[in-house]
Amino acid sequence: MASTTNKTASKSAGGNDARSYSVPAVDKALDVLELLGDAPRGMSLTGIADALGRTKQELFRVLVCLHERGYLVRDEGQFYHLSTKLFEIGSRHPSTQTLVARAMPHMERLTGQLGESCHLTMVVQKRMLVVARIEADSDVVLTVRVGASFPLHTRTSGLVGLAYQSDHRRQEYWNQTDETPETIAACEERLASIREQGHAVADSATVIGARDCATPILGSGSSLLGVLCVSYVQRVGDPVERPDIIEAVVESARAISAEYGPVPAGDEADLVIHD
């Protein structure tokens, strides 16, 4: 009780203190979840403790609780990984459900047209989250796991999502990365190009010989709803450049956007990025 009183008093004396009402156990749990979100191979208790600057004794009960509640899974090597529970909770949000429901028919048509799988992503807590996918019937295709997440600037679809954030949101994002000013400046040039072209095409950051084509899905006022992406391999006999994929992905994204209202075209399609 004394601790709560002291914190309240401190806030009154020192102005707004964002951590005045912090709950240590909750802080530890959130730190663990955010850390493991950037650790696709998982981490051990020792690794988590070292990364967070805490003792194993401090974190043991937190990990046990998160594991028992289904937020973490533990493999045979005693490494902890995020489960899909956070994604499952987030996918219940009405905006996510609405976007997926409106996008799926268009994604199915896109996959049927191209013979390539496609996936839908959204910006969630400064990360790109895969919320839906349609698999093609072709013998060899690339698919992305629903629930996968990654930093915005590390994937083609993430760059598109980052390109359509406001200036100060992008600055907030960069402030939380370890990238150098030179790297950020180069990336910002690429983001400007993405906004100008309305899409991005690039070699996959994770699969050699694969390409990604991504374009934004915009709502009313040109606010970003999500990003539609087709990842494909270059098969024998295929041309290096695939304008047919670009055209089909852009048209599908515009069709999804049209579900939310009229889509401006040509000179009327001035970009307005909202906070």
PyRosetta script that sets phi, psi and omega in degrees:
from pyrosetta import init, pose_from_sequence

init()
pose = pose_from_sequence("MASTTNKTASKSAGGNDARSYSVPAVDKALDVLELLGDAPRGMSLTGIADALGRTKQELFRVLVCLHERGYLVRDEGQFYHLSTKLFEIGSRHPSTQTLVARAMPHMERLTGQLGESCHLTMVVQKRMLVVARIEADSDVVLTVRVGASFPLHTRTSGLVGLAYQSDHRRQEYWNQTDETPETIAACEERLASIREQGHAVADSATVIGARDCATPILGSGSSLLGVLCVSYVQRVGDPVERPDIIEAVVESARAISAEYGPVPAGDEADLVIHD")
pose.set_psi(1, -39.4)
pose.set_omega(1, 179.9)
pose.set_phi(2, -62.6)
pose.set_psi(2, -36.4)
pose.set_omega(2, -179.6)
pose.set_phi(3, -62.7)
pose.set_psi(3, -43.6)
pose.set_omega(3, 179.5)
pose.set_phi(4, -63.0)
pose.set_psi(4, -41.6)
pose.set_omega(4, -179.8)
pose.set_phi(5, -63.1)
pose.set_psi(5, -43.6)
pose.set_omega(5, -179.1)
pose.set_phi(6, -63.8)
pose.set_psi(6, -39.6)
pose.set_omega(6, -179.5)
pose.set_phi(7, -66.1)
pose.set_psi(7, -40.6)
pose.set_omega(7, 179.4)
pose.set_phi(8, -64.8)
pose.set_psi(8, -41.9)
pose.set_omega(8, 179.9)
pose.set_phi(9, -64.2)
pose.set_psi(9, -40.8)
pose.set_omega(9, 179.5)
pose.set_phi(10, -61.0)
pose.set_psi(10, -39.4)
pose.set_omega(10, -179.9)
pose.set_phi(11, -65.0)
pose.set_psi(11, -40.6)
pose.set_omega(11, -178.6)
pose.set_phi(12, -65.6)
pose.set_psi(12, -38.1)
pose.set_omega(12, -176.2)
pose.set_phi(13, -78.3)
pose.set_psi(13, -36.6)
pose.set_omega(13, -171.9)
pose.set_phi(14, -106.3)
pose.set_psi(14, 10.0)
pose.set_omega(14, -179.4)
pose.set_phi(15, 86.3)
pose.set_psi(15, -161.2)
pose.set_omega(15, -177.1)
pose.set_phi(16, -69.7)
pose.set_psi(16, 124.0)
pose.set_omega(16, 177.5)
pose.set_phi(17, -121.0)
pose.set_psi(17, 111.0)
pose.set_omega(17, -173.7)
pose.set_phi(18, -63.0)
pose.set_psi(18, -21.3)
pose.set_omega(18, -175.8)
pose.set_phi(19, -106.0)
pose.set_psi(19, 11.9)
pose.set_omega(19, -177.6)
pose.set_phi(20, -59.9)
pose.set_psi(20, -33.0)
pose.set_omega(20, -176.3)
pose.set_phi(21, -111.2)
pose.set_psi(21, 25.4)
pose.set_omega(21, 179.5)
pose.set_phi(22, -66.7)
pose.set_psi(22, 148.5)
pose.set_omega(22, 176.5)
pose.set_phi(23, -114.7)
pose.set_psi(23, 110.5)
pose.set_omega(23, -172.4)
pose.set_phi(24, -50.7)
pose.set_psi(24, -44.4)
pose.set_omega(24, -177.9)
pose.set_phi(25, -64.9)
pose.set_psi(25, -39.5)
pose.set_omega(25, 179.0)
pose.set_phi(26, -68.4)
pose.set_psi(26, -41.3)
pose.set_omega(26, 177.6)
pose.set_phi(27, -57.3)
pose.set_psi(27, -43.8)
pose.set_omega(27, -179.5)
pose.set_phi(28, -63.9)
pose.set_psi(28, -42.8)
pose.set_omega(28, -179.2)
pose.set_phi(29, -63.6)
pose.set_psi(29, -43.1)
pose.set_omega(29, 179.5)
pose.set_phi(30, -67.3)
pose.set_psi(30, -37.9)
pose.set_omega(30, 176.6)
pose.set_phi(31, -59.7)
pose.set_psi(31, -42.3)
pose.set_omega(31, -179.8)
pose.set_phi(32, -64.2)
pose.set_psi(32, -46.8)
pose.set_omega(32, -178.6)
pose.set_phi(33, -62.2)
pose.set_psi(33, -43.1)
pose.set_omega(33, -179.4)
pose.set_phi(34, -68.1)
pose.set_psi(34, -37.1)
pose.set_omega(34, 178.0)
pose.set_phi(35, -64.3)
pose.set_psi(35, -47.3)
pose.set_omega(35, -177.9)
pose.set_phi(36, -70.2)
pose.set_psi(36, -20.8)
pose.set_omega(36, 175.2)
pose.set_phi(37, -62.9)
pose.set_psi(37, -23.0)
pose.set_omega(37, 178.6)
pose.set_phi(38, -105.9)
pose.set_psi(38, 17.0)
pose.set_omega(38, -178.1)
pose.set_phi(39, -128.7)
pose.set_psi(39, 78.4)
pose.set_omega(39, -175.9)
pose.set_phi(40, -60.5)
pose.set_psi(40, -24.2)
pose.set_omega(40, 179.5)
pose.set_phi(41, -91.0)
pose.set_psi(41, -0.9)
pose.set_omega(41, 179.7)
pose.set_phi(42, 83.0)
pose.set_psi(42, 171.2)
pose.set_omega(42, -179.6)
pose.set_phi(43, -144.9)
pose.set_psi(43, 150.4)
pose.set_omega(43, 176.4)
pose.set_phi(44, -83.4)
pose.set_psi(44, 168.9)
pose.set_omega(44, 176.6)
pose.set_phi(45, -57.5)
pose.set_psi(45, -44.0)
pose.set_omega(45, 179.9)
pose.set_phi(46, -62.2)
pose.set_psi(46, -44.4)
pose.set_omega(46, 179.7)
pose.set_phi(47, -62.8)
pose.set_psi(47, -41.3)
pose.set_omega(47, 179.1)
pose.set_phi(48, -64.1)
pose.set_psi(48, -44.6)
pose.set_omega(48, -179.7)
pose.set_phi(49, -61.7)
pose.set_psi(49, -44.4)
pose.set_omega(49, 179.7)
pose.set_phi(50, -63.5)
pose.set_psi(50, -43.2)
pose.set_omega(50, -177.1)
pose.set_phi(51, -65.9)
pose.set_psi(51, -33.1)
pose.set_omega(51, -177.2)
pose.set_phi(52, -94.5)
pose.set_psi(52, -4.9)
pose.set_omega(52, -179.3)
pose.set_phi(53, 68.4)
pose.set_psi(53, 33.3)
pose.set_omega(53, 179.4)
pose.set_phi(54, -124.0)
pose.set_psi(54, 168.4)
pose.set_omega(54, 178.4)
pose.set_phi(55, -86.6)
pose.set_psi(55, 158.5)
pose.set_omega(55, 177.5)
pose.set_phi(56, -63.9)
pose.set_psi(56, -34.1)
pose.set_omega(56, 179.2)
pose.set_phi(57, -63.1)
pose.set_psi(57, -37.0)
pose.set_omega(57, 179.1)
pose.set_phi(58, -64.2)
pose.set_psi(58, -36.1)
pose.set_omega(58, -170.5)
pose.set_phi(59, -98.9)
pose.set_psi(59, -14.4)
pose.set_omega(59, -173.8)
pose.set_phi(60, -57.4)
pose.set_psi(60, -51.1)
pose.set_omega(60, -177.8)
pose.set_phi(61, -66.8)
pose.set_psi(61, -33.7)
pose.set_omega(61, 177.8)
pose.set_phi(62, -61.9)
pose.set_psi(62, -45.9)
pose.set_omega(62, 179.8)
pose.set_phi(63, -64.9)
pose.set_psi(63, -41.4)
pose.set_omega(63, 178.6)
pose.set_phi(64, -60.9)
pose.set_psi(64, -43.8)
pose.set_omega(64, -179.1)
pose.set_phi(65, -64.3)
pose.set_psi(65, -47.2)
pose.set_omega(65, -179.7)
pose.set_phi(66, -63.5)
pose.set_psi(66, -34.8)
pose.set_omega(66, 177.8)
pose.set_phi(67, -68.6)
pose.set_psi(67, -45.9)
pose.set_omega(67, -179.0)
pose.set_phi(68, -66.4)
pose.set_psi(68, -31.3)
pose.set_omega(68, 179.7)
pose.set_phi(69, -83.7)
pose.set_psi(69, -4.0)
pose.set_omega(69, 174.8)
pose.set_phi(70, 90.7)
pose.set_psi(70, 8.2)
pose.set_omega(70, 179.6)
pose.set_phi(71, -84.1)
pose.set_psi(71, -21.7)
pose.set_omega(71, 178.1)
pose.set_phi(72, -126.3)
pose.set_psi(72, 151.5)
pose.set_omega(72, 170.0)
pose.set_phi(73, -120.6)
pose.set_psi(73, 151.1)
pose.set_omega(73, -179.1)
pose.set_phi(74, -122.5)
pose.set_psi(74, 125.8)
pose.set_omega(74, -177.1)
pose.set_phi(75, -87.0)
pose.set_psi(75, -177.4)
pose.set_omega(75, -176.2)
pose.set_phi(76, -65.2)
pose.set_psi(76, -25.3)
pose.set_omega(76, 178.2)
pose.set_phi(77, -86.1)
pose.set_psi(77, 10.2)
pose.set_omega(77, -179.3)
pose.set_phi(78, 64.2)
pose.set_psi(78, 31.1)
pose.set_omega(78, 173.5)
pose.set_phi(79, -97.6)
pose.set_psi(79, 138.2)
pose.set_omega(79, -179.9)
pose.set_phi(80, -94.6)
pose.set_psi(80, 140.3)
pose.set_omega(80, 177.5)
pose.set_phi(81, -132.3)
pose.set_psi(81, 153.4)
pose.set_omega(81, 171.7)
pose.set_phi(82, -67.7)
pose.set_psi(82, 139.0)
pose.set_omega(82, 170.9)
pose.set_phi(83, -86.5)
pose.set_psi(83, -173.9)
pose.set_omega(83, 177.4)
pose.set_phi(84, -91.9)
pose.set_psi(84, 8.9)
pose.set_omega(84, -173.8)
pose.set_phi(85, -63.8)
pose.set_psi(85, -40.7)
pose.set_omega(85, 178.9)
pose.set_phi(86, -61.8)
pose.set_psi(86, -40.5)
pose.set_omega(86, 176.8)
pose.set_phi(87, -63.8)
pose.set_psi(87, -42.3)
pose.set_omega(87, -179.1)
pose.set_phi(88, -61.8)
pose.set_psi(88, -38.1)
pose.set_omega(88, 178.4)
pose.set_phi(89, -68.4)
pose.set_psi(89, -46.1)
pose.set_omega(89, -179.2)
pose.set_phi(90, -63.7)
pose.set_psi(90, -33.9)
pose.set_omega(90, -177.6)
pose.set_phi(91, -70.8)
pose.set_psi(91, -12.5)
pose.set_omega(91, 176.5)
pose.set_phi(92, -78.9)
pose.set_psi(92, -11.0)
pose.set_omega(92, -179.2)
pose.set_phi(93, -63.7)
pose.set_psi(93, 134.5)
pose.set_omega(93, -176.0)
pose.set_phi(94, -54.1)
pose.set_psi(94, -38.8)
pose.set_omega(94, -177.8)
pose.set_phi(95, -65.5)
pose.set_psi(95, -37.3)
pose.set_omega(95, 178.1)
pose.set_phi(96, -68.2)
pose.set_psi(96, -46.7)
pose.set_omega(96, -179.7)
pose.set_phi(97, -60.4)
pose.set_psi(97, -40.8)
pose.set_omega(97, -179.2)
pose.set_phi(98, -65.4)
pose.set_psi(98, -45.6)
pose.set_omega(98, -179.7)
pose.set_phi(99, -61.8)
pose.set_psi(99, -46.0)
pose.set_omega(99, -179.3)
pose.set_phi(100, -62.5)
pose.set_psi(100, -44.7)
pose.set_omega(100, -178.4)
pose.set_phi(101, -62.0)
pose.set_psi(101, -41.1)
pose.set_omega(101, -178.8)
pose.set_phi(102, -76.0)
pose.set_psi(102, -29.4)
pose.set_omega(102, -176.3)
pose.set_phi(103, -81.9)
pose.set_psi(103, -31.8)
pose.set_omega(103, -170.7)
pose.set_phi(104, -56.4)
pose.set_psi(104, -46.1)
pose.set_omega(104, 179.3)
pose.set_phi(105, -59.6)
pose.set_psi(105, -38.7)
pose.set_omega(105, 179.3)
pose.set_phi(106, -70.4)
pose.set_psi(106, -37.0)
pose.set_omega(106, 178.1)
pose.set_phi(107, -66.7)
pose.set_psi(107, -37.8)
pose.set_omega(107, 177.9)
pose.set_phi(108, -64.0)
pose.set_psi(108, -41.8)
pose.set_omega(108, 178.2)
pose.set_phi(109, -66.0)
pose.set_psi(109, -39.4)
pose.set_omega(109, 179.3)
pose.set_phi(110, -62.1)
pose.set_psi(110, -45.9)
pose.set_omega(110, 179.5)
pose.set_phi(111, -63.5)
pose.set_psi(111, -41.9)
pose.set_omega(111, 177.9)
pose.set_phi(112, -64.1)
pose.set_psi(112, -36.9)
pose.set_omega(112, -179.2)
pose.set_phi(113, -68.7)
pose.set_psi(113, -43.4)
pose.set_omega(113, -173.6)
pose.set_phi(114, -94.4)
pose.set_psi(114, -22.2)
pose.set_omega(114, -172.6)
pose.set_phi(115, 71.4)
pose.set_psi(115, 22.5)
pose.set_omega(115, 179.2)
pose.set_phi(116, -125.8)
pose.set_psi(116, 147.6)
pose.set_omega(116, 177.1)
pose.set_phi(117, -72.3)
pose.set_psi(117, 155.1)
pose.set_omega(117, 175.4)
pose.set_phi(118, -137.9)
pose.set_psi(118, 159.5)
pose.set_omega(118, 178.2)
pose.set_phi(119, -142.8)
pose.set_psi(119, 157.7)
pose.set_omega(119, -176.6)
pose.set_phi(120, -115.8)
pose.set_psi(120, 130.7)
pose.set_omega(120, -179.8)
pose.set_phi(121, -125.4)
pose.set_psi(121, 159.1)
pose.set_omega(121, 177.1)
pose.set_phi(122, -136.0)
pose.set_psi(122, 152.2)
pose.set_omega(122, 174.5)
pose.set_phi(123, -82.1)
pose.set_psi(123, 118.9)
pose.set_omega(123, -179.9)
pose.set_phi(124, -132.8)
pose.set_psi(124, 115.3)
pose.set_omega(124, 178.6)
pose.set_phi(125, 51.3)
pose.set_psi(125, 49.5)
pose.set_omega(125, 176.0)
pose.set_phi(126, 63.5)
pose.set_psi(126, 22.8)
pose.set_omega(126, 172.6)
pose.set_phi(127, -130.7)
pose.set_psi(127, 159.7)
pose.set_omega(127, 176.4)
pose.set_phi(128, -96.4)
pose.set_psi(128, 128.6)
pose.set_omega(128, -177.6)
pose.set_phi(129, -119.0)
pose.set_psi(129, 128.3)
pose.set_omega(129, 177.0)
pose.set_phi(130, -80.6)
pose.set_psi(130, 118.4)
pose.set_omega(130, -174.9)
pose.set_phi(131, -109.2)
pose.set_psi(131, -15.0)
pose.set_omega(131, 179.8)
pose.set_phi(132, -162.0)
pose.set_psi(132, 156.9)
pose.set_omega(132, 175.6)
pose.set_phi(133, -153.9)
pose.set_psi(133, 156.8)
pose.set_omega(133, 172.4)
pose.set_phi(134, -127.0)
pose.set_psi(134, 125.8)
pose.set_omega(134, -179.8)
pose.set_phi(135, -92.7)
pose.set_psi(135, 139.0)
pose.set_omega(135, 178.3)
pose.set_phi(136, -81.7)
pose.set_psi(136, 162.5)
pose.set_omega(136, 179.5)
pose.set_phi(137, -89.5)
pose.set_psi(137, 0.5)
pose.set_omega(137, -179.0)
pose.set_phi(138, -63.4)
pose.set_psi(138, 157.5)
pose.set_omega(138, -178.4)
pose.set_phi(139, -65.5)
pose.set_psi(139, -37.3)
pose.set_omega(139, -179.2)
pose.set_phi(140, -126.0)
pose.set_psi(140, 115.2)
pose.set_omega(140, 179.7)
pose.set_phi(141, -141.0)
pose.set_psi(141, 163.4)
pose.set_omega(141, 173.0)
pose.set_phi(142, -105.4)
pose.set_psi(142, 135.3)
pose.set_omega(142, 175.4)
pose.set_phi(143, -130.0)
pose.set_psi(143, 151.6)
pose.set_omega(143, 179.4)
pose.set_phi(144, -116.4)
pose.set_psi(144, 135.5)
pose.set_omega(144, -175.9)
pose.set_phi(145, -67.9)
pose.set_psi(145, 130.2)
pose.set_omega(145, 173.1)
pose.set_phi(146, -66.0)
pose.set_psi(146, 129.9)
pose.set_omega(146, -176.0)
pose.set_phi(147, 103.2)
pose.set_psi(147, -13.8)
pose.set_omega(147, 176.6)
pose.set_phi(148, -65.5)
pose.set_psi(148, 143.9)
pose.set_omega(148, 177.8)
pose.set_phi(149, -139.9)
pose.set_psi(149, 156.6)
pose.set_omega(149, -176.6)
pose.set_phi(150, -160.8)
pose.set_psi(150, 156.7)
pose.set_omega(150, 177.0)
pose.set_phi(151, -59.1)
pose.set_psi(151, 146.2)
pose.set_omega(151, -172.3)
pose.set_phi(152, -59.6)
pose.set_psi(152, -40.6)
pose.set_omega(152, -171.0)
pose.set_phi(153, -85.3)
pose.set_psi(153, 6.8)
pose.set_omega(153, -176.0)
pose.set_phi(154, -102.4)
pose.set_psi(154, -6.4)
pose.set_omega(154, -178.9)
pose.set_phi(155, -136.6)
pose.set_psi(155, 159.0)
pose.set_omega(155, -178.3)
pose.set_phi(156, -61.7)
pose.set_psi(156, -47.3)
pose.set_omega(156, -179.8)
pose.set_phi(157, -64.9)
pose.set_psi(157, -33.8)
pose.set_omega(157, 177.3)
pose.set_phi(158, -66.4)
pose.set_psi(158, -38.0)
pose.set_omega(158, 177.0)
pose.set_phi(159, -63.5)
pose.set_psi(159, -38.8)
pose.set_omega(159, 176.4)
pose.set_phi(160, -63.8)
pose.set_psi(160, -44.4)
pose.set_omega(160, 177.9)
pose.set_phi(161, -60.9)
pose.set_psi(161, -40.7)
pose.set_omega(161, 179.7)
pose.set_phi(162, -69.4)
pose.set_psi(162, -36.1)
pose.set_omega(162, -179.7)
pose.set_phi(163, -60.4)
pose.set_psi(163, -31.0)
pose.set_omega(163, -175.8)
pose.set_phi(164, -100.1)
pose.set_psi(164, 20.5)
pose.set_omega(164, 169.1)
pose.set_phi(165, -91.8)
pose.set_psi(165, 157.5)
pose.set_omega(165, 178.5)
pose.set_phi(166, -69.0)
pose.set_psi(166, 164.6)
pose.set_omega(166, -177.9)
pose.set_phi(167, -56.1)
pose.set_psi(167, -46.4)
pose.set_omega(167, -175.0)
pose.set_phi(168, -74.5)
pose.set_psi(168, -27.0)
pose.set_omega(168, 175.1)
pose.set_phi(169, -70.2)
pose.set_psi(169, -37.9)
pose.set_omega(169, 175.3)
pose.set_phi(170, -64.5)
pose.set_psi(170, -40.9)
pose.set_omega(170, 179.0)
pose.set_phi(171, -62.6)
pose.set_psi(171, -41.8)
pose.set_omega(171, 176.4)
pose.set_phi(172, -59.8)
pose.set_psi(172, -39.9)
pose.set_omega(172, 179.5)
pose.set_phi(173, -63.7)
pose.set_psi(173, -49.5)
pose.set_omega(173, -178.4)
pose.set_phi(174, -62.4)
pose.set_psi(174, -34.2)
pose.set_omega(174, 179.8)
pose.set_phi(175, -62.5)
pose.set_psi(175, -22.3)
pose.set_omega(175, -178.4)
pose.set_phi(176, -97.0)
pose.set_psi(176, 4.6)
pose.set_omega(176, 177.5)
pose.set_phi(177, -106.4)
pose.set_psi(177, 170.9)
pose.set_omega(177, 177.7)
pose.set_phi(178, -102.3)
pose.set_psi(178, 15.2)
pose.set_omega(178, -176.5)
pose.set_phi(179, -71.2)
pose.set_psi(179, 148.4)
pose.set_omega(179, 179.3)
pose.set_phi(180, -76.3)
pose.set_psi(180, 158.7)
pose.set_omega(180, 176.8)
pose.set_phi(181, -56.4)
pose.set_psi(181, -35.6)
pose.set_omega(181, 179.7)
pose.set_phi(182, -65.7)
pose.set_psi(182, -42.9)
pose.set_omega(182, 179.0)
pose.set_phi(183, -64.9)
pose.set_psi(183, -41.5)
pose.set_omega(183, 179.8)
pose.set_phi(184, -64.2)
pose.set_psi(184, -42.6)
pose.set_omega(184, 180.0)
pose.set_phi(185, -62.7)
pose.set_psi(185, -41.8)
pose.set_omega(185, 178.8)
pose.set_phi(186, -65.2)
pose.set_psi(186, -39.2)
pose.set_omega(186, 179.5)
pose.set_phi(187, -68.2)
pose.set_psi(187, -37.9)
pose.set_omega(187, 179.3)
pose.set_phi(188, -63.9)
pose.set_psi(188, -34.5)
pose.set_omega(188, 175.6)
pose.set_phi(189, -63.8)
pose.set_psi(189, -39.9)
pose.set_omega(189, 178.7)
pose.set_phi(190, -67.1)
pose.set_psi(190, -38.5)
pose.set_omega(190, 178.9)
pose.set_phi(191, -63.9)
pose.set_psi(191, -39.2)
pose.set_omega(191, 178.1)
pose.set_phi(192, -63.4)
pose.set_psi(192, -38.9)
pose.set_omega(192, 178.1)
pose.set_phi(193, -65.3)
pose.set_psi(193, -38.8)
pose.set_omega(193, 178.6)
pose.set_phi(194, -63.0)
pose.set_psi(194, -43.1)
pose.set_omega(194, 179.1)
pose.set_phi(195, -64.3)
pose.set_psi(195, -37.1)
pose.set_omega(195, -179.5)
pose.set_phi(196, -69.0)
pose.set_psi(196, -42.2)
pose.set_omega(196, -177.5)
pose.set_phi(197, -82.6)
pose.set_psi(197, -26.9)
pose.set_omega(197, -178.9)
pose.set_phi(198, 84.4)
pose.set_psi(198, 7.9)
pose.set_omega(198, 177.8)
pose.set_phi(199, -165.6)
pose.set_psi(199, 172.4)
pose.set_omega(199, 176.7)
pose.set_phi(200, -138.4)
pose.set_psi(200, 137.6)
pose.set_omega(200, 174.4)
pose.set_phi(201, -129.6)
pose.set_psi(201, 128.5)
pose.set_omega(201, -176.9)
pose.set_phi(202, -158.7)
pose.set_psi(202, 160.6)
pose.set_omega(202, 172.7)
pose.set_phi(203, -62.7)
pose.set_psi(203, 144.5)
pose.set_omega(203, 178.2)
pose.set_phi(204, -61.9)
pose.set_psi(204, 140.8)
pose.set_omega(204, 178.1)
pose.set_phi(205, -80.5)
pose.set_psi(205, -8.3)
pose.set_omega(205, -174.3)
pose.set_phi(206, -124.7)
pose.set_psi(206, -20.8)
pose.set_omega(206, -175.7)
pose.set_phi(207, -126.5)
pose.set_psi(207, 119.4)
pose.set_omega(207, 178.3)
pose.set_phi(208, -68.4)
pose.set_psi(208, 132.9)
pose.set_omega(208, 179.2)
pose.set_phi(209, 87.5)
pose.set_psi(209, 3.6)
pose.set_omega(209, 179.4)
pose.set_phi(210, -109.3)
pose.set_psi(210, 155.0)
pose.set_omega(210, 179.2)
pose.set_phi(211, -128.4)
pose.set_psi(211, 151.5)
pose.set_omega(211, 176.8)
pose.set_phi(212, -119.5)
pose.set_psi(212, 137.1)
pose.set_omega(212, 171.9)
pose.set_phi(213, -124.9)
pose.set_psi(213, 119.2)
pose.set_omega(213, -174.9)
pose.set_phi(214, -133.3)
pose.set_psi(214, 146.6)
pose.set_omega(214, 179.3)
pose.set_phi(215, -147.9)
pose.set_psi(215, 150.6)
pose.set_omega(215, -176.5)
pose.set_phi(216, -76.7)
pose.set_psi(216, 151.4)
pose.set_omega(216, 168.5)
pose.set_phi(217, -107.4)
pose.set_psi(217, 115.8)
pose.set_omega(217, -173.3)
pose.set_phi(218, -108.3)
pose.set_psi(218, 142.1)
pose.set_omega(218, 177.7)
pose.set_phi(219, -98.1)
pose.set_psi(219, -161.4)
pose.set_omega(219, 179.1)
pose.set_phi(220, -61.9)
pose.set_psi(220, 139.4)
pose.set_omega(220, -178.2)
pose.set_phi(221, 73.6)
pose.set_psi(221, 13.4)
pose.set_omega(221, 179.4)
pose.set_phi(222, 63.2)
pose.set_psi(222, 26.6)
pose.set_omega(222, 174.6)
pose.set_phi(223, -75.9)
pose.set_psi(223, 144.8)
pose.set_omega(223, -176.9)
pose.set_phi(224, -75.3)
pose.set_psi(224, 125.1)
pose.set_omega(224, 175.1)
pose.set_phi(225, -99.1)
pose.set_psi(225, -40.5)
pose.set_omega(225, -178.4)
pose.set_phi(226, -174.9)
pose.set_psi(226, -174.1)
pose.set_omega(226, 179.3)
pose.set_phi(227, -132.3)
pose.set_psi(227, 131.1)
pose.set_omega(227, 177.3)
pose.set_phi(228, -100.0)
pose.set_psi(228, 132.8)
pose.set_omega(228, -174.5)
pose.set_phi(229, -138.4)
pose.set_psi(229, 138.9)
pose.set_omega(229, 170.6)
pose.set_phi(230, -116.8)
pose.set_psi(230, 122.8)
pose.set_omega(230, 175.1)
pose.set_phi(231, -107.4)
pose.set_psi(231, 129.3)
pose.set_omega(231, -172.7)
pose.set_phi(232, -143.2)
pose.set_psi(232, 155.8)
pose.set_omega(232, 177.0)
pose.set_phi(233, -100.1)
pose.set_psi(233, 152.1)
pose.set_omega(233, 176.3)
pose.set_phi(234, -87.7)
pose.set_psi(234, 108.9)
pose.set_omega(234, -179.1)
pose.set_phi(235, -83.9)
pose.set_psi(235, 162.8)
pose.set_omega(235, 178.1)
pose.set_phi(236, -58.0)
pose.set_psi(236, 127.3)
pose.set_omega(236, 179.6)
pose.set_phi(237, 92.7)
pose.set_psi(237, -13.0)
pose.set_omega(237, 178.8)
pose.set_phi(238, -77.3)
pose.set_psi(238, 144.0)
pose.set_omega(238, 174.4)
pose.set_phi(239, -70.4)
pose.set_psi(239, 155.8)
pose.set_omega(239, 178.6)
pose.set_phi(240, -65.4)
pose.set_psi(240, -44.5)
pose.set_omega(240, 179.4)
pose.set_phi(241, -91.8)
pose.set_psi(241, 135.9)
pose.set_omega(241, -178.1)
pose.set_phi(242, -125.3)
pose.set_psi(242, 75.5)
pose.set_omega(242, 178.9)
pose.set_phi(243, -61.5)
pose.set_psi(243, -25.0)
pose.set_omega(243, 178.7)
pose.set_phi(244, -65.1)
pose.set_psi(244, -36.1)
pose.set_omega(244, 178.4)
pose.set_phi(245, -69.4)
pose.set_psi(245, -44.9)
pose.set_omega(245, 179.8)
pose.set_phi(246, -58.1)
pose.set_psi(246, -48.5)
pose.set_omega(246, -177.9)
pose.set_phi(247, -61.7)
pose.set_psi(247, -43.1)
pose.set_omega(247, -177.3)
pose.set_phi(248, -67.9)
pose.set_psi(248, -40.9)
pose.set_omega(248, -179.7)
pose.set_phi(249, -66.5)
pose.set_psi(249, -44.0)
pose.set_omega(249, 179.9)
pose.set_phi(250, -63.4)
pose.set_psi(250, -43.6)
pose.set_omega(250, 179.8)
pose.set_phi(251, -63.6)
pose.set_psi(251, -39.8)
pose.set_omega(251, 179.5)
pose.set_phi(252, -66.3)
pose.set_psi(252, -41.4)
pose.set_omega(252, 178.7)
pose.set_phi(253, -63.6)
pose.set_psi(253, -39.7)
pose.set_omega(253, 178.1)
pose.set_phi(254, -66.7)
pose.set_psi(254, -34.7)
pose.set_omega(254, 177.9)
pose.set_phi(255, -66.8)
pose.set_psi(255, -38.5)
pose.set_omega(255, 176.7)
pose.set_phi(256, -66.2)
pose.set_psi(256, -43.7)
pose.set_omega(256, 178.3)
pose.set_phi(257, -58.6)
pose.set_psi(257, -36.6)
pose.set_omega(257, -179.0)
pose.set_phi(258, -64.1)
pose.set_psi(258, -20.3)
pose.set_omega(258, 176.1)
pose.set_phi(259, -64.9)
pose.set_psi(259, -20.4)
pose.set_omega(259, -177.7)
pose.set_phi(260, -102.2)
pose.set_psi(260, -3.6)
pose.set_omega(260, 179.8)
pose.set_phi(261, 144.5)
pose.set_psi(261, 176.9)
pose.set_omega(261, -178.4)
pose.set_phi(262, -57.6)
pose.set_psi(262, 140.0)
pose.set_omega(262, 178.4)
pose.set_phi(263, -105.2)
pose.set_psi(263, 117.3)
pose.set_omega(263, 179.7)
pose.set_phi(264, -67.0)
pose.set_psi(264, 152.0)
pose.set_omega(264, -179.6)
pose.set_phi(265, -130.8)
pose.set_psi(265, 157.2)
pose.set_omega(265, 175.5)
pose.set_phi(266, 60.1)
pose.set_psi(266, -133.7)
pose.set_omega(266, -176.0)
pose.set_phi(267, -66.5)
pose.set_psi(267, -17.5)
pose.set_omega(267, -179.0)
pose.set_phi(268, -79.3)
pose.set_psi(268, -12.6)
pose.set_omega(268, -174.1)
pose.set_phi(269, -88.2)
pose.set_psi(269, 47.8)
pose.set_omega(269, 176.8)
pose.set_phi(270, -68.1)
pose.set_psi(270, 134.7)
pose.set_omega(270, -175.4)
pose.set_phi(271, -77.0)
pose.set_psi(271, 128.3)
pose.set_omega(271, 173.6)
pose.set_phi(272, -124.1)
pose.set_psi(272, 114.5)
pose.set_omega(272, -177.4)
pose.set_phi(273, -105.4)
pose.set_psi(273, 121.8)
pose.set_omega(273, -177.8)
pose.set_phi(274, -98.2)
pose.set_psi(274, 155.9)
pose.set_omega(274, 176.0)
pose.set_phi(275, -79.3)
pose.dump_pdb("model.pdb")
